[in-house]
Amino acid sequence: MTSTSSRAAVYGAFAANGVMYAALVSRVPALGTELSLSTAQLGLLLLWLSAGAVSGLPAAGLLVQRLGGNRGVTVGISLAATGLSLLAIGLGTASWPVTAAALFFTGLGMGLWEVSMNVVGSRMAQLVGSDNLLPRLHATLSLGTVVGALIGALLAGMSVSLPSQNLGTVALLVLMAFLLGRVAQGTDTRDTGGTTRAPGGVLLDSWRERRTLLIGICVLGFAFTEGTANEWIAYVLVDGYGAAEHTGALAFAAFVAAMTAGRLTGGALVSRFGRAGVLRVSAGLALCGVLVVAFGDAVAWALLGALLWGLGAAMGFPVGIAAAADDPARAAARVSVTSSLGYAAFLGGPPLLGLLGGLHGIQQAILVVCAALLPAFLAAGSTRQTTAVGDGENPVEPRQEGG
């Protein structure tokens, strides 16, 4: 069993991740202003953040296998804090190279943090025997994102400089790392059981496992769906519907609220109907939401579409992570594979939408989300509960759950 303090620390890790990321990206305009960058130069600079995050995802599997999930989270938080401290220096000296390196280290820490906290969360869910825990942890992440965005907006309104904000965030992260190291015990997630292979070999094996890759494809589709809405749904309202900027923000709020509600209640649905059934219905809801937003001709329709889109996107990532972690002995490697595919789509999908939107209009470009949801729907069956999935070289067919 896990203690209340351990569970609170894991919730804190998810919330702090959302707060840190949203507080940073909400100040992107300030980042460009501090360095006097054009839009194109700013976009190039932000690629360093994405490059660091994607680099950290596969490395996290090895780190968690060797050190355990709790230490993996602590290392990730520490790297992110180092990156933000370096970012304050880069902005203070108006140095593009230092800022780029800072964003890379921040992204690297985020990638390690994301995988590690998902491994810890999935392990804790197994220990307490709860289908609700991982979706609720991701709901906490969503709430943290909202809080972080509000903090960024508030500090921007108060004319607080981005370097000062970053140093305040660093203080929060140092406190979070300290608390996690003190109280998050009893959820060791090192991959020591069931295999004598080196951690690198286990990770490579996981990339060749049919079930793990299918789960990753399912998560990829849902992550693309979520990331697209995060980046573009407000813009669709403004550019496609001709709505005011605050109405676009309202559509984004409707999406996030629906997704958070879906994650808070989705665990009970998974317990009753099974993972595959919930994900297939979720894909259908998201598809309906995207179509309503793409073809609607009134703001009311767009807001309804945003709600459906958020409900549909809610459960893909947490259910996929839980499925990848069914075998505790190989959870770190398999969650690393699944997260890598999911976050690659989450980070890489929105720029693709921007290119398509420039050619065909953003309201029509979001239809590409429908193409991502199809493989997610088809691969949903791979998430069914398993009792054993082999040693990586000789995977065993999973026992299928109800639903």
N, C-alpha and C positions, 0 to 999 in steps of 0.2 A: 504493500500500500504506500501511497505517497502522502506526505504531510500537507496540511493546509498552507504552510509557508512555502513549500516547494511549488505547489500549484499556483499560488499567488505570484511567485517569481517568474514562472513561465508565462502567465498572463501578462506580467509586466514587460517581459522580453518582446512579446508580440506587439503590445501597445507602443512601446518605445520605438520599435522599428518603424511603425506607421507614422508616428510623430516626427521622427528624424527625417524620413524621406520626404514627407509632405511639406514640412517646414522649409526644407532646402529647395525643392522644385517650385514651391509657390513664390520664391524670391528670384527665379530665373531672370526676370527683367532687370533686377538690381545687379545681378552678375554681369549682364551685358553692359550696363551703365558704368559700373565700377571700372571695367577694362576698356570702355569705349569701343565695343565690338559691333560689327554689323550683324544682321540676322544670320547670314551664312556663316560668319566666323563664330557666332555663339553656338549654332548648331554643331559645328565641327568640334568646338570645345566640349560640348555635352556628350559627344561620342565617347570621350574618355571615361565618363561615369559609367556608361553602358558597357564599355570594354572591360572595365574593372569588375563590374558585377558578373558578367558572363564568365570571366576568367576565374572568379571565386567559386562558381557553382560546382564544377567538377573537382576542384581542389578540396572542397568541403567534405566530400565523401571520404577521402583519404584521412583528413584531419579528424573526423568524427570516429572513424574506425580505430585510429591510434589513441586518441585522447578522451573520447566520450563526447556526447552531445552537449553537456553543460559547459565543458571547457571550450568546445567549438564555438558556442554562443559568445563566451567571454572573449575569445580571440577575435571573433568577428566584430564585436562591439569595440574592442580596443583599437583595431585597425581603422574602423570608421571614425572613431574619435581622433586618431592620429591624422587621418585625412582631413577632417574638418579643421583641426588646428593648423595644419599646413595650408589649408584654403584661406584661413584668416591672414596668414603671412603673405600668400600670393596676391590676395586682393589689396592688402596694405601696401605692398611694394609695386602693385600694378604689373606683376610678372605673369605673362601668359604661360611659359613653361612650368613655373611652380604651381600655378593654378591647375593646369592640365594634370600634373603628377598628383596633386591633392585630390582631384576628382577621381582619378584612377584608384588611389588607395581607399577613398571613401566607398567607391563601388565595389572594390575587392572585399572590404569588410562587410558590406551589405550582403554580397553573395554568400560568404561563409556563414554569416548570421542567419540568413533565410533558411538555408538547408539545415543547419544545426538545430535551430529552434523547431523546425518541422519534425525532425527526428525525435527530439525530446518530447514534443507534444504528442506525437503518435505513440511513443513508448508509454507515456503517462496515461493515455487513453486506454491502452491495453492493460495496464496495471490496475486501473480503476474499473475496467469493464464497461466503458461508456462510449456509445456512438455519438454522443452530443458534444464531447469535449473538444475535439479538433475543429468542428465547425464553429463552436463558440470562441475558440482561440482566434480563428480567422475573422470572426465578427469583431473581436477586440482589435485586431489589426486594422480593420476597416474604420472603426471608431477612432483609433489613433491617427489614421490618415486625415479624418475630418478635423480632429483637434489640431493636428500639425498645420493644416491649411489655414485654419482660423488664427492660429498663433502667428503664422507668417504674414497674413493679411493685417493683423493688429499691429505687429511690429513695423510693417511697411507704412501703415497709416500714422504711426508715431515717429516715423523717420529714423528708426533705429537702423544703424548700418548693418550690412550683411556680415562683416567680420565679427561685430559684437554679438549678433545672433548666433553665429557659429560657436563662439566661445561659450555662450550659455548652453547650447546644445551639448557641447563636450562635457560640461559639468554634469548634465543629466545622464549622459552615457557612462561616465566614470562611476556615478552612484549606482546605476543599473548593473554594471559589471561587478561591483563590490557586493551588492545584495544577492545577485545570482550565485556568486561564488560562496557566499555564506550560508544560503538557505536551500538552494536547489540540489538536494541530495536524494539518493535513492532511485534515480532514474538514469543510471549509467547505460549508455547506448553504444559502447564499443562493440564492434562485430568480432567477438572472440569465440562465440559458440557455433558449433556445427560446421566449422571449416578450419583447415590447417593452411590454407592458401594465404599468401601475403596480401595485405590490403589492396595494393595496386592490381593484383590478379583478380581479386573479388570484384573490384570496380569495373575492370574490363569485361569480366564474365557477365556482369549485369547489363552492359550495353549490348550483349548478344542474346539476352533472354527474350523470348517472344512475348511473354506476358508483360514484362516490365516495359518493353518498348510500346506495346499496345496501350498500357496505362499512360505512358508518356504522351502518346498521340492524343489520347482523350483529354489529358490535362492541357496539352498544347492548344487544342481547339477552344477550350473554355477560357484559358489565359488570354488568347488572342481576342476573344469576345469581351472579356473584362477590360483589357488594356485599351482596346479601341474606344470603348465608352468613356473610360477615364480621360483620355486625351482629346476626344473629338465630339462628344455628344453636346457639350455646350456650344461649340463652334457650329455644329449642324443647325442648331436653333437660330443662331445669329446670321450665318451665311445662307443657309438653305431656306429658312422660314422667314427671314427678315425680322426676327424678334429682337428686343432690346437685350443688352448684355446681361442684365440682372435676371431676365427670363431664361437665358442660357444657363446661368448659374443654378437656377431653380431646377432645371432639367437634370443637371449633374447631381444636385442634392437628392432628387427623387430617385435617381439610379442608385446612389450610395445607400440611401435609406432602405430601399427595397432589397438590396444585396445584403445589408446587415441583418434585416429582419429574416431573410431567407436562411442565413447562416445560424441565427439564434434558434430557429424552429426546425431546421432541416434534419438535425440529428434524430429527432423522434420519427420523422418520415422514413429515414434510412433504416431504423430499427424495425419498422412495420413492413415496409415494402422492399427493402433491399437496396444495395448501392446502385445496381444496374438500372432498376426501374426508376429510381429517383433521378438519375443522370439523364435518362432518355426523356423523361417528362421535362426536366430542366432545359435540355437542348431545344425541345419544342417550344417552351415558353420564350427562351431567348430569341429563337427564330421569329416567332410572332412579333416580339418587341422590335427587332431590327426592321422587319417588313413594315410595321406601322410607322416607325420613324422615317423610313426611306420613302414611303409612298403617301404619307399623310399630307394634308393640305391645310391643317389648322394646328395651332400651338397645343390645344387640348389633346389632340391625337398624339402629338409628339410626347407630351408628358405621360400619357397612358403607355406609350411605347417604351419610354424610359423605365417605368415601373416594371413592366413585363421583362424587359431586357435585364434589369437588375436582379429580379427573382430568378431568372433563368441562369444567370452567370454565377450565382452565389455558391453553389455546392460543388462545382467542378474541381476546384483546386483542393479543398480539404478532403473530399472523398477520394480523389486520386492519390493524395499523399498517404492517407490511411491504408489504401489498398497496397501501395508499394511497400509499406512497413509491416505487412502481415506477419512476416518471419522476422522476429526481433534480431536474430543473429546476422541478418543481411540487410537490415533496414537502412543503415547509413548509405550503403552503395546504391541501393535501389531508389531511395528518396533523392539521392544526388542526381541520378539519371533522370528521374521524373521531373524534378525541379529545374534541371538544366533545360529540358525541352520546354517546360512551361514558361520559365522566365525569359528564355530566348524569344518566345512568341510575344510575351508581355512587353518586352523592351523593343523588339524589332518590328512588331506589327504596326504600331502607330505611325512611324515614319513611312512605311509602305502606303498606308492610307493617305498620308499627306501627298505623296507623289500621284496616286490615283485621283485624289481630289483635285489636284491641279489640272489634270487632263479631262476629267469627266464631271467635276462638281462633287463636293464632299457628301451631299445628301445621297447621291447615287453610289459613291465609292464605298459607303459602309455596307453595301450588299455583299462585298467580299467576305464579310463575317459569316454569311450563310454557308459559303464554301468551307469555312473552317469548322462550322458546327456539324457538318455531315460526317466527317471521319470521327468526330467526338461521339456522335450518336452511335455509329457503327462499332466503335471500340469500347463502348460502355460495359459490355459483358465481361471484359477482362478484369474489371474491378471487383468481381464477386469474391466473397470471403474464401481464403485458402487455409489449409492446415499445414501444407508443406509445399515448397516450390523448388526442391532439389538443391544441388550444390553449385549451381551456376553453369556447370558443364553439362549436367544431365537433369534439366528441370523436370519436375513431376507435374502432371496435369492437375490443376487446382480442383479442390472439392467445391462445388457450386452451392451458393447460399440460396435461400428462397428469394423470389422476386426477380 
